[in-house]
């Protein structure tokens, strides 16, 4: 698995591409005009890419629906595309992808296939590729009008053709201030100019297992998993991105817990210092009056037994206790 870029709004430069972690590009062989000043691959750019070990694959696209012009358009465009490849130091035996950059219907597949037939008459069928969504790519491969497939996740409805060589994901990145689409090379040979045939150490079954593992890690179309939330740029997080975000949040929570523990310890010390009646402000403003009232209440409680209450003597000289005041006098049994 290799990761690469395609771009048209500028030329980020090979050193910036490598620094951003990408090692191949898919470059256009046609001019984009003033609105897309970086679309056309130039000989100087190709030299720079090769010098930094960045592989190059090539694509032809003028207008989005150019392939609907059929066989003759395919012939014309293939001649122009091959001339630009050779001008930039490319090879005749490497494929060129032709773009169906729209949501093509089954009826539109007829002129699309005719266009590819026209391109094959110039390049050879083995060097004809198609770029597009799942359905036009799959129909062209089924019909044998294209041998190479660069699928985009756009207009694909989540479907991926297992025969694809390149996948244009939904992710975009800025490299040296140039907006780029992120691509994945699904096979060792994806049409790059510097490819040299080697014996693979992996069986097709093992490559399929590796591809499945990559999808599990990076999500459908390698564009992240919606279930894992989004990053600050609004992109779905991959499993690795989500794990990194979770670890960062755990560190934040640890910091918050440490701050709470420090605050709790400080409050405990303050409570211990203010134990008793040393109240904190603004309660301290009433601490003195409250202590005074409390002391007076305590003295009053001590004096209660000695206070003259009703029935406890008074100003009329009657100092009988309640018990003696209510007791009847003893009868006088004397005679006389």
C-alpha positions as CSV (number, residue, x, y, z in Angstrom):
1,X,0.0,0.0,0.0
2,X,1.3,3.4,-1.0
3,X,-0.2,6.8,-0.5
4,X,-0.1,9.6,-3.1
5,X,-1.7,12.8,-4.3
6,X,-3.3,14.4,-7.3
7,X,-3.6,18.1,-7.7
8,X,-4.3,20.8,-10.3
9,X,-4.4,24.2,-8.4
10,X,-0.7,24.5,-8.1
11,X,2.6,22.5,-7.9
12,X,3.6,21.7,-4.3
13,X,7.0,20.5,-5.2
14,X,8.5,17.0,-4.6
15,X,10.3,17.8,-1.4
16,X,7.1,19.0,0.2
17,X,5.2,16.0,-1.1
18,X,7.8,13.6,0.5
19,X,7.8,15.6,3.7
20,X,4.0,15.3,4.0
21,X,4.4,11.5,3.8
22,X,3.4,10.7,0.2
23,X,5.6,9.0,-2.4
24,X,3.6,9.0,-5.7
25,X,1.5,11.4,-7.7
26,X,-1.1,11.1,-10.5
27,X,-0.5,14.0,-12.8
28,X,-2.5,15.5,-15.6
29,X,-1.2,15.6,-19.2
30,X,-3.6,18.5,-20.2
31,X,-3.6,22.2,-19.5
32,X,-6.0,23.5,-16.8
33,X,-6.0,27.1,-17.9
34,X,-5.8,30.2,-15.5
35,X,-8.3,28.6,-13.1
36,X,-6.1,25.5,-12.6
37,X,-2.5,26.7,-13.0
38,X,-0.9,23.5,-11.7
39,X,-2.8,20.9,-13.7
40,X,-0.4,20.2,-16.5
41,X,2.7,18.1,-15.7
42,X,5.8,19.8,-17.0
43,X,9.2,18.4,-17.8
44,X,10.8,20.4,-15.0
45,X,8.2,19.1,-12.5
46,X,8.7,15.5,-13.6
47,X,12.5,15.9,-13.2
48,X,11.9,17.2,-9.6
49,X,9.6,14.4,-8.7
50,X,12.0,11.7,-10.0
51,X,14.9,13.3,-8.2
52,X,13.1,13.0,-4.9
53,X,11.9,9.4,-5.5
54,X,8.2,10.4,-6.2
55,X,6.6,8.0,-8.6
56,X,4.4,9.4,-11.4
57,X,1.3,7.9,-13.0
58,X,-0.5,9.9,-15.7
59,X,-4.1,10.9,-16.5
60,X,-5.8,12.8,-19.4
61,X,-8.7,15.1,-18.7
62,X,-9.9,18.2,-20.4
63,X,-13.6,18.5,-19.6
64,X,-15.5,16.3,-17.2
65,X,-17.7,14.7,-19.9
66,X,-15.1,14.6,-22.8
67,X,-15.5,10.8,-23.1
68,X,-19.0,11.3,-24.4
69,X,-17.6,12.5,-27.7
70,X,-16.7,8.9,-28.5
71,X,-14.1,7.1,-30.6
72,X,-12.6,10.1,-32.5
73,X,-12.1,12.1,-29.3
74,X,-10.3,9.1,-27.8
75,X,-7.9,8.9,-30.8
76,X,-7.1,12.7,-30.6
77,X,-6.7,12.7,-26.8
78,X,-4.5,9.6,-26.7
79,X,-2.1,11.1,-29.3
80,X,-1.8,14.3,-27.2
81,X,-1.5,12.4,-23.9
82,X,1.3,10.2,-25.2
83,X,3.2,13.2,-26.6
84,X,3.1,14.9,-23.2
85,X,4.3,11.7,-21.4
86,X,7.3,11.4,-23.7
87,X,8.0,15.1,-23.4
88,X,8.2,14.7,-19.6
89,X,10.4,11.6,-19.7
90,X,7.7,9.0,-19.4
91,X,7.5,5.6,-21.1
92,X,5.3,4.3,-24.0
93,X,4.6,1.0,-22.2
94,X,2.9,2.6,-19.2
95,X,-0.9,3.2,-18.9
96,X,-2.7,6.5,-19.2
97,X,-6.0,6.9,-17.3
98,X,-8.8,8.8,-19.1
99,X,-11.4,10.6,-17.0
100,X,-15.1,10.2,-16.8
101,X,-15.4,12.9,-14.1
102,X,-19.2,12.8,-13.7
103,X,-21.9,10.4,-12.6
104,X,-22.2,8.4,-15.8
105,X,-25.4,6.5,-16.6
106,X,-25.6,3.1,-18.2
107,X,-26.7,4.7,-21.5
108,X,-23.6,7.0,-21.4
109,X,-21.4,4.0,-21.2
110,X,-21.7,3.4,-24.9
111,X,-19.8,6.5,-26.0
112,X,-17.5,6.1,-23.0
113,X,-16.5,2.6,-24.2
114,X,-16.1,4.0,-27.8
115,X,-13.8,6.7,-26.5
116,X,-11.7,4.1,-24.8
117,X,-11.6,2.0,-28.0
118,X,-10.2,5.1,-29.8
119,X,-7.5,5.5,-27.2
120,X,-6.6,1.8,-27.4
121,X,-6.1,2.2,-31.2
122,X,-3.2,4.6,-30.4
123,X,-1.8,3.2,-27.1
124,X,-2.7,-0.5,-27.2
125,X,-5.5,-1.9,-25.0
126,X,-2.9,-2.9,-22.3
127,X,-2.1,0.8,-21.7
128,X,-5.7,2.2,-21.5
129,X,-7.1,3.1,-18.1
130,X,-10.2,4.8,-16.8
131,X,-10.9,7.2,-14.0
132,X,-14.4,7.5,-12.5
133,X,-17.0,6.3,-10.1
134,X,-17.8,2.7,-9.4
135,X,-20.3,2.1,-12.2
136,X,-18.5,3.5,-15.3
137,X,-15.2,1.9,-14.1
138,X,-16.8,-1.5,-13.5
139,X,-18.7,-1.4,-16.8
140,X,-15.5,-0.6,-18.7
141,X,-13.6,-3.4,-17.0
142,X,-16.4,-5.8,-17.7
143,X,-16.5,-4.8,-21.3
144,X,-12.7,-5.0,-21.7
145,X,-12.5,-1.4,-23.0
146,X,-10.1,-0.5,-20.1
147,X,-7.4,-2.5,-18.5
148,X,-6.4,-0.2,-15.7
149,X,-8.8,1.4,-13.1
150,X,-8.5,4.5,-11.0
151,X,-11.7,4.6,-9.0
152,X,-12.9,7.6,-7.0
153,X,-15.2,7.3,-4.0
154,X,-17.4,10.0,-5.6
155,X,-20.5,8.7,-7.3
156,X,-19.7,5.2,-6.0
157,X,-22.3,4.8,-3.3
158,X,-19.8,3.1,-1.0
159,X,-19.0,0.4,-3.6
160,X,-15.4,-0.5,-4.4
161,X,-14.4,-2.5,-7.5
162,X,-11.9,-5.2,-6.4
163,X,-10.1,-4.8,-9.7
164,X,-9.1,-1.2,-9.1
165,X,-5.4,-0.2,-9.1
166,X,-5.8,3.2,-7.6
167,X,-8.4,4.7,-5.2
168,X,-9.1,8.4,-4.9
169,X,-10.3,8.8,-1.3
170,X,-12.6,11.6,0.0
171,X,-9.7,13.1,2.0
172,X,-7.9,16.3,1.0
173,X,-4.8,17.8,2.4
174,X,-2.9,21.0,1.9
175,X,0.8,20.5,0.8
176,X,2.9,23.6,0.5
177,X,-0.4,25.6,0.3
178,X,-1.7,23.5,-2.6
179,X,-5.0,21.6,-2.0
180,X,-4.5,17.9,-3.0
181,X,-6.6,14.8,-3.2
182,X,-5.3,11.8,-1.3
183,X,-5.0,8.5,-3.2
184,X,-4.1,5.0,-2.4
185,X,-2.2,2.6,-4.6
186,X,-4.0,-0.7,-4.2
187,X,-1.5,-2.8,-6.2
188,X,2.3,-2.9,-6.5
189,X,2.0,-1.9,-10.2
190,X,-0.6,0.9,-10.5
191,X,0.8,2.3,-13.8
192,X,3.7,4.4,-12.4
193,X,6.5,5.2,-14.9
194,X,9.3,3.9,-12.7
195,X,7.8,0.5,-12.1
196,X,10.1,-2.5,-12.7
197,X,8.6,-6.0,-12.5
198,X,9.6,-7.9,-9.4
199,X,8.6,-11.2,-7.9
200,X,6.0,-10.5,-5.2
201,X,6.6,-12.0,-1.8
202,X,2.9,-12.0,-1.2
203,X,0.2,-14.2,-2.7
204,X,-3.0,-12.5,-4.0
205,X,-4.8,-13.9,-0.9
206,X,-2.3,-12.3,1.4
207,X,-2.6,-9.0,-0.4
208,X,-6.4,-9.2,0.0
209,X,-5.9,-9.7,3.7
210,X,-3.6,-6.7,4.0
211,X,-6.1,-4.6,2.1
212,X,-8.9,-5.7,4.5
213,X,-6.7,-4.8,7.5
214,X,-6.1,-1.3,6.0
215,X,-9.8,-0.7,5.5
216,X,-10.5,-1.7,9.1
217,X,-7.8,0.8,10.3
218,X,-8.7,3.6,8.0
219,X,-12.4,3.1,7.2
220,X,-14.4,2.6,4.0
221,X,-12.6,4.3,1.1
222,X,-9.8,5.0,3.6
223,X,-11.8,8.1,4.5
224,X,-12.2,7.3,8.2
225,X,-15.2,5.9,10.2
226,X,-18.2,8.2,10.9
227,X,-18.8,6.3,14.2
228,X,-15.4,7.7,15.5
229,X,-16.3,11.3,15.1
230,X,-14.5,14.0,13.2
231,X,-11.2,15.9,13.5
232,X,-10.9,19.7,13.7
233,X,-11.0,19.8,9.9
234,X,-14.3,17.9,9.8
235,X,-12.8,14.7,8.4
236,X,-14.0,11.3,9.8
237,X,-11.4,9.9,12.1
238,X,-9.5,6.7,11.4
239,X,-9.0,4.1,14.1
240,X,-5.5,5.5,14.8
241,X,-6.8,9.1,14.8
242,X,-9.6,8.2,17.2
243,X,-7.1,6.4,19.5
244,X,-4.9,9.5,19.5
245,X,-7.9,11.7,20.3
246,X,-8.9,9.5,23.1
247,X,-5.4,9.4,24.7
248,X,-5.3,13.2,24.4
249,X,-8.6,13.5,26.2
250,X,-7.4,11.1,28.9
251,X,-4.4,13.3,29.5
252,X,-6.8,16.3,29.8
253,X,-8.9,14.5,32.3
254,X,-5.9,13.5,34.3
255,X,-4.8,17.2,34.5
256,X,-8.3,18.2,35.6
257,X,-8.4,15.4,38.3
258,X,-5.0,16.6,39.6
259,X,-6.2,20.2,39.8
260,X,-9.4,19.0,41.7
261,X,-7.2,17.0,44.1
262,X,-5.0,20.1,44.8
263,X,-8.1,22.2,45.3
264,X,-9.6,19.7,47.7
265,X,-6.4,19.5,49.8
266,X,-6.3,23.3,50.0
267,X,-10.0,23.4,51.2
268,X,-9.2,20.8,53.8
269,X,-6.3,22.8,55.1
270,X,-8.5,26.0,55.2
271,X,-11.3,24.2,57.1
272,X,-8.8,22.9,59.6
273,X,-7.4,26.4,60.0
274,X,-10.9,27.9,60.5
275,X,-12.1,25.3,62.9
276,X,-14.0,26.7,65.9
277,X,-15.5,30.1,65.4
278,X,-12.9,31.6,63.2
279,X,-15.3,32.1,60.4
280,X,-14.3,33.2,56.9
281,X,-15.3,36.6,55.5
282,X,-18.1,37.7,55.2
283,X,-19.3,35.5,58.1
284,X,-16.4,36.9,60.2
285,X,-18.3,40.2,60.3
286,X,-20.8,38.7,62.7
287,X,-18.5,36.5,64.6
288,X,-18.1,39.0,67.5
289,X,-21.8,39.7,68.0
290,X,-22.6,36.0,67.8
291,X,-20.0,35.1,70.4
292,X,-21.4,37.8,72.7
293,X,-25.0,36.6,72.4
294,X,-23.8,33.0,73.0
295,X,-22.0,34.1,76.2
296,X,-25.1,36.0,77.5
297,X,-27.3,33.0,76.9
298,X,-24.9,30.8,78.9
299,X,-25.0,33.2,81.9
300,X,-28.8,33.4,81.7
301,X,-29.0,29.7,81.9
302,X,-26.9,29.7,85.1
303,X,-29.1,32.4,86.7
304,X,-32.5,30.8,86.0
305,X,-32.7,28.8,89.3
306,X,-32.4,32.1,91.3
307,X,-34.8,34.2,89.4
308,X,-38.2,35.1,91.2
309,X,-40.8,33.3,89.2
310,X,-44.6,33.3,89.9
311,X,-45.3,31.3,93.1
312,X,-41.7,31.7,94.2
313,X,-42.2,34.6,96.6
314,X,-43.1,38.1,95.9
315,X,-43.6,41.7,97.2
316,X,-46.6,40.8,99.6
317,X,-44.3,39.0,102.1
318,X,-45.6,35.6,101.2
319,X,-42.5,33.6,100.9
320,X,-44.2,30.2,100.9
321,X,-43.1,27.7,98.5
322,X,-45.8,26.4,96.2
323,X,-46.0,23.2,98.2
324,X,-46.6,25.0,101.6
325,X,-49.0,27.5,100.0
326,X,-51.4,24.9,98.9
327,X,-51.2,22.6,101.9
328,X,-54.3,22.9,104.2
329,X,-53.6,23.6,108.0
330,X,-53.7,20.6,110.3
331,X,-57.0,20.4,112.3
332,X,-56.9,21.8,115.9
333,X,-58.1,19.0,118.3
334,X,-57.7,21.0,121.5
335,X,-60.8,21.3,124.0
336,X,-61.7,24.6,125.6
